């Protein structure tokens, strides 16, 4: 009996350890995404200031419009890479959520089956 109890305690300790690890990973992820969006915002502001100066040069006739497009390309580059990253990670997240939902459904069905077997009269079990 005590060995079963220590095995259960060990299993719960492992589960608690995994939960702590999940919380840590979630915090790191939130911080990383916040920093990413802050950097993208900073790049957008810097490129916008540069674009305003370029547009003034185009209006004065000193620069062609291709110079404005060329100066906007760093922002376009950052945005398409970020959108690709978000799309890939959200797709992986969807697949993981589907798998988790399937495992939860299997667990629920097994628990229901176990309950049905436990509630059967002893005469029918033989």
C-alpha positions in Angstrom: 0.0 0.0 0.0 2.8 2.4 0.9 4.6 1.7 -2.3 1.5 2.6 -4.3 1.3 5.8 -2.3 4.9 6.7 -3.0 4.5 5.9 -6.6 1.5 8.2 -6.8 3.3 11.0 -4.9 6.2 10.6 -7.4 3.9 10.8 -10.3 2.2 13.9 -8.9 5.7 15.4 -8.3 6.6 14.8 -12.0 3.3 16.4 -13.0 3.9 19.5 -10.9 7.4 19.8 -12.3 6.0 19.7 -15.8 3.5 22.3 -14.9 6.2 24.6 -13.6 8.2 24.1 -16.7 5.1 24.9 -18.9 4.6 28.1 -16.9 8.2 29.1 -17.4 8.1 28.5 -21.1 4.8 30.4 -21.4 6.4 33.4 -19.6 9.5 33.3 -21.9 7.2 33.2 -24.9 5.2 36.2 -23.8 8.4 38.2 -23.1 9.9 37.2 -26.5 6.7 38.1 -28.4 6.5 41.5 -26.6 10.2 42.2 -27.4 9.6 41.2 -31.0 6.6 43.5 -31.5 8.4 46.3 -29.7 11.3 46.0 -32.2 9.0 45.9 -35.1 7.3 49.0 -33.9 10.7 50.7 -33.5 11.7 49.7 -37.0 8.3 51.0 -38.3 8.9 54.4 -36.7 12.5 54.7 -38.0 11.5 53.7 -41.5 8.5 56.1 -41.4 10.8 59.0 -40.4 13.1 58.1 -43.3 10.1 57.8 -45.7 8.8 61.2 -44.8 12.2 62.7 -45.6 12.4 60.8 -48.9 8.9 61.9 -49.9 10.0 65.5 -49.2 12.9 64.9 -51.6 10.6 63.5 -54.3 8.2 66.5 -54.0 11.2 68.8 -54.4 12.1 66.9 -57.5 15.5 65.8 -56.2 14.7 62.0 -55.9 12.8 59.5 -57.9 9.9 57.5 -56.4 12.0 54.3 -56.5 14.2 55.8 -53.7 11.1 55.9 -51.5 10.2 52.3 -52.3 13.8 51.3 -51.7 13.8 52.9 -48.3 10.5 51.2 -47.3 11.9 47.7 -48.1 13.5 47.0 -44.7 10.1 47.4 -43.0 8.5 45.2 -45.7 11.2 42.6 -45.1 10.7 42.6 -41.3 6.9 42.4 -41.6 6.8 39.5 -44.1 9.3 37.5 -42.0 7.2 38.2 -38.9 4.0 37.2 -40.5 5.6 34.0 -41.8 6.8 33.1 -38.3 3.4 33.8 -36.8 1.6 31.7 -39.5 4.0 28.8 -39.0 3.7 28.9 -35.2 0.0 29.3 -35.2 -0.3 26.3 -37.5 1.8 24.2 -35.2 -0.3 25.4 -32.3 -3.5 24.4 -34.0 -2.2 20.9 -34.6 -1.0 20.6 -31.0 -4.4 21.7 -29.8 -6.2 19.2 -32.0 -4.0 16.4 -30.6 -4.6 17.6 -27.0 -8.4 17.6 -27.7 -8.2 14.1 -29.1 -6.2 12.9 -26.1 -8.7 14.5 -23.7 -11.6 12.9 -25.6 -9.9 9.5 -25.3 -9.3 10.0 -21.6 -13.0 11.0 -21.1 -14.2 7.9 -23.0 -11.9 5.7 -20.9 -13.2 7.3 -17.7 -16.8 6.7 -18.8 -16.1 3.1 -19.7 -14.4 2.6 -16.3 -17.4 4.1 -14.6 -19.7 1.8 -16.5 -17.7 -1.2 -15.6 -17.5 -0.2 -12.0 -21.3 0.3 -11.8 -22.2 -3.1 -13.3 -23.7 -5.7 -10.9 -21.4 -8.5 -10.0 -23.7 -11.1 -11.6 -23.1 -9.6 -15.1 -19.3 -9.4 -14.6 -18.7 -13.2 -14.7 
